[in-house]
Amino acid sequence: TENTAITCADGVDNDSDGFSDCLDIDCAGLFGCPVESVNDGCAGAIPLACGTSVIGDTTLAYPEMVDPCLTNDGGRGLWYEFGGNGNEWTLSTCNPMTDFDTRIRVFEGDCNTLICTTGNDNFCFFGSGSPSSRSTVSFVTEPGVSYFVLVHGTGSSSNSVGMFELGVSCQPPDAEFLRGDGNGDGLIDIADAIFLFSALFFPPQILPLCLDSYDVNDDGTPNIADVIYLLGSLFAPQSGMPNMIPPPTGECGNDNSSIDALDCSSYAGC
């Protein structure tokens, strides 16, 4: 094991768990190693508040064996909680202090019966490149429902733990929109494909107010696949491309999918 004065300071992974010295949970609180966090477990979840951020360090947290909740890998993580108020909550590790590959899982219920609400692995970008290794979730909360948030790493290796800053923001639920109508004129046509292509490869200085309308195929990420999907839906349904853009389309509505971190704070086409 790795819990003696020698094995907690010899630079060797003595118990072959992927961690050595103070990074090994067996050394927590021993021989100068820091103790584990109080919220290293659902029962010790720390309350979150709108408009704030919290700092956490998963280095000495235990691996979490709960529902993957739209992510994967049961890495070491820390727990937080809050009560729903009907607003849309956004939780994000896309902050300067986050120094490792994070994942966010959100559950409702209680610690004994956790039910997946939403989750995210990589996000924090807008443009033609790949998303970063930080995470963001946005979802409309239900008044009176208790939510539990788990921030964790990618697995059981030393590069899957570290420090993170979890930002918390709240706002009224998203505006209604039309999926695929990126330019917000109330129509879904070739002009939207051109608009979306330009936004991807020549991104504006300020992010659009309705990223949901850009996500034509509703996979949670605006990218070139959405341009192709829109063009196929408009002009080549016989090629096998689905002719029906996922809702809301035809008439304005909300994004009922909880799998993405996109939002729509304002939309002029409805």
N, C-alpha and C positions, 0 to 999 in steps of 0.2 A: 504494500500500500504506500501512499504518498502522504504521510502524516507525522513524520518525525523531523527533528531539527536538521537532519542531514538531507532527507529526501525532499523537503520543502525548499531547499536552497541549492540543489546540485545541478540544476539545469537539465535534468533528465526526466523523461516521462516514465516514471517507475512502475505505474500500474497500467500503462498502455491504453489510456482513455483519451489521448490526444492533447492533454494539457500537462504542463510541468510547473513545479514550484507554486507560487501564489496564484497562478491561473487554475490550479486544480482545486476543485471544491473541497477535497479532503483536507486542504491546508487552511481553509477559511478560519480566521480568528486565531491562528497558531503561528508562533515564531515570527511575529511582525506582519503577517498577512492580514489584510482587511477582513472584516466580517461580512457575511452576506446581507443583502438588503431586506428590509422588513416586508416588502411587497414581492418577495420571491415565492409566490403562491397566491392563488385566487383569494383565499381567506384574508390575506393581508393587503388587498388592493388599496391603493392610495387614491383619494377622491380627485377628480379633475374639475376645472372650472373654465367657463368660456373666457376667451381673451387672455389666456395665460399659457405658459409653457413649463414643462418639468424636465429635469435632467435625471438620467438614469445610467447605470453601468451594469451590464449583464455579465461582467467577468466572473463573478462568483455565484451567479444564479444557477439553479438546477434546470436540466432539460425539461421541457413541458410536453407531456404526452396527452394532449387533448385534440379535439377535432381540428384537422388542418385548416378548415374554414377558408377555402379558396386560396390557400398558400400551400406550402409543403415543408418538410423537415421540422422535426421537433427540437429546435435549438433552445439554448438557454434564454430565458425571458423574464420580464417583470410585468406586474399586473397593476391596472388602474381601474377606476369605476366612476360612473356618473349616472344621474337620473335623466330620463328623456323629458323634454319640454315642448315637443312639437316642432322645434326648429331643426334645420339642417346643421349637423355637426361635421366639422372637418378636422381630422387628426393627421398630423404629418411629421415625419422625421427628416423632411427636406430642409434641414437647418445646419448651419456651419459646425456645430459641436458634434454632429453625428459622424462617427469615424469608422463604421463598419456596415456591412450589407444587412439591412434590416427587413423585417416583415412585420405587418400589423394584422392582428386578428381581433374582431369585435364579436362578442357574444351577448345574448340576453338571457334572462332567467335568474338563476342563482348558481353558486359555485358547485352545487351537486348535480345540477341539470342544465349545463351550458348548451345553448342553442345558437348555432352560427348565424350572425347577422350579415357580416361582410368581412372582407379581408383583402390585402394587397401585398404584392411582393415589390416590384420595381415600378416607379413612376417618376415624378419630378422632372419633367421635360416638356417642351413643346418645340417641335422642329423635325428635321429629317433624320436625326440621329436616334440611337437607341436610348431607352430610358435609363436613368441612373440606378444605383443600387439602394436608393432610399425609398420610402414608402409613404403613401397617402391614401386615406379613405374618406369618403363623404357620403352621408346618408341622412335621411329624415328620421328623426327620433319620434317615438310614441310617448305621449305624456304618461307618467306613472310607471314606465318600464325601466328596470335596472339594466344597465349595460356594463360589461366587463371588457377591458381592453388589454390585450397581451402584445407587448413589443418584444420581439425575439430575433435571433440570428438564423443563419441558414443551416446549421447542423452542429455536429460535435467536433469542431476543430478550433484551434486557437485564433484563426482569423475570422471566426463567426461570432465573436463577442467584442464588446467595447462599450464606449460611451455614446449616448444619443440624447438629442433634445427633441421632445415631443411637443409640438405646437398644437394648440386647441383654439378653434374659432367656431362661432355659431352665427347663423343668420336665418331669416325666414326661408321656407321652402323655395325651391327653384321656380323660375317663371316657366310658363308653358312655351313650347317651341315645336318646330317641324324638323324631324331628322333629315339631314341632307341639304337643308336650306341654309348653307353657311353664310351667304351674304345677307340673310335676314329680310328678303323682299317678299316673303310669303309664297314663293314659287319654288319648285324643285326642277331645275333644268340645267342645261349645259353651262350656264353662267356660274352655277354653284361649283361645278367640277373645276372650272378655271380658277375660281376664287380660292377653293381649297388647295389646289396645286400650288398657287402662289403663296398661300399662308404657310404651307409646309416648307418650302424651299427658300422663301424670302419672308421669314416670320416678322410680324409687326413688333414694334418696340413694347407695346402693351398687349397682354394676352386678351383674346376675344372674351366677351362677356357671356358667351354661350358655347362653350366647347362641346357640349352634348350634340349640338346641331352638326358639328364637323365629323362626329363618329358615325358615319353612314352605316357601317356593318354592325354597329353596337358591340364591338369587342373590347371596348374600354380604352382604346388608344387611337387618337387621330394620326394616321400615317398614309402612305401612298396606296395601301390596300383599300382605303376608303374612296379614293379617286377612281380606282379601277372598278370597285363595286358600284359606285354611282353611275359611271359610264355604261357598265354592263346592264344595270337596271333600266337605264334610259333607252339604250340603243340595241342591245344584243341579248334579249331574254332567251332567244333560241340557243345560245351557246352554253346554256346550263347555269348561267348566273341567275340567282333568284330575282324575279321580277318585282318582288314586293320588298321595299325597304322596311326594316323593322320599325314598329311604332315608337313614337307618335308620327304618323304621316297621314295625309289626307285631311286631317283636322288637327288642330293644336292639342298638345297634351304634355304630360310630364314623363320623365324617364323613370319607369318603374323597376329598372334593373338596379340591383345593389352591388353589381360586380365591379363597378369602376369608380374612379375618383374624380370624374368629370362633373362639372356643374353648369348651371345656366342661370345666372343672376339677372340677366336682362336680355330680351329678345324682341326685336321690332316687328317681326312678321306676323304676330298674332294680335 
